[in-house]
Amino acid sequence: MEAHHIKIEKTAHYYTLGQAGPHIKKFWIVCHGYGQLASTFLERFRALEAADTFILAPEGLSRFYWGGFVGPVVASWMTSKDRLDEIADYCQYLQGLYDHYLPQFAPDVQITLLGFSQGTATQCRWLHRLQPRFDRLLLWAGLLPDDLDFRPLAEYLNAGELHFVYGLQDPLLTEERRNWQLGFERDNGLRFTHHTFAGKHRVEEAALLQFA
């Protein structure tokens, strides 16, 4: 048996808050975690709504039933199967959205990229592969991808603000994993600021508002 692959067109879905236009001064791209939908994830960002703010939530290209054959439909960014193809596809997808909207905004628009849980790796892989302009990167309750070498991109990444945000009661962000993140940042020459909040594995409004 021989494996093959073919490039096809695929319809991707995304959701937005705000009206695009030259009045926009703050542009957010927020990537959900594993087993979520962009529409429900975007509700966490209602607190940031403002006349000068546009928030875009792309949805992972793979959908499935959370309960197996029944239950809520949710999405994922990638799995371990044919992962390089899935990474290439979602990086192209994110770049396409970015290129579509950015020219519609003010030239000095502030660009914030936020990834939650699995979405942190999604944002990091896009930055690593295509180096779009950004002002702030927020890794929320998720770690840097351990299979990437960020050292050649350290100057590019450190030119923006790098933030690592997590809840003190997050069962997935153990002390061991947080210490690994610190060491990996150091080894790759990345200057992250760490933020904590009293909460679990979610985007908490009070913690989010400090970046408004």
C-alpha positions, 0 to 999 in steps of 0.5 A: 500500500502506498500513501498519497495526498492531493491539495483541494479547496476547503471551506473554512469558517470564522467569526468576528466581533466589530466592523472592519474599516479604517477606524479600527486601531486594535486587531485581535486574532484569537485561536480556540483550544481543542474540542471547542468552536470559534463561535462559543470561544469568541463569546469570551471576548465580548468584554473587549468590544469597542468601536475601534476593535476588531476581533477575529476567531478562526475555527479549526479545520477539523470537526468531530462529535465530542461524544463519539457519534453523538453530542456537540460538534467541536473542532481541532487544529490538528492531530498526530496523523499527517500533522505536517499537512495539517500545520501547513493548511492552517498556517495558510488559512490564518495567513489568508485571513490576516492578509484579507483584513489587515489592509482594511484597518488603520496603518498603525493598527495594534495586532494581538495574537492570542492562542488558548490551550491547543491554539497556543501552538497554532499561533506559534507555528504560524508565526514560526512559518510565515512571520506576520507582523504582530505587536503582542502574542498571548499564550493562554493556558498553553505552551510553546511547541517543543519541536520548534527551534525559535532561536533564529526568530528570537529577534523578530519575536522579541520585537513584540510583547510576549505574554504567558498567561495561566490560571493558578488552578489550571490542572493542565499547567502543572508546576513541572510544565510551567518550569519546562516553559521557563527553561524553553523560553530561556534556551530559545532567547525569548523574553516572555512576561508571565501572568497568573490569575485565580482560575482554571483552564479557561479565558477569564474576563478579569485577566483578559481585560488587563490586555484591553 
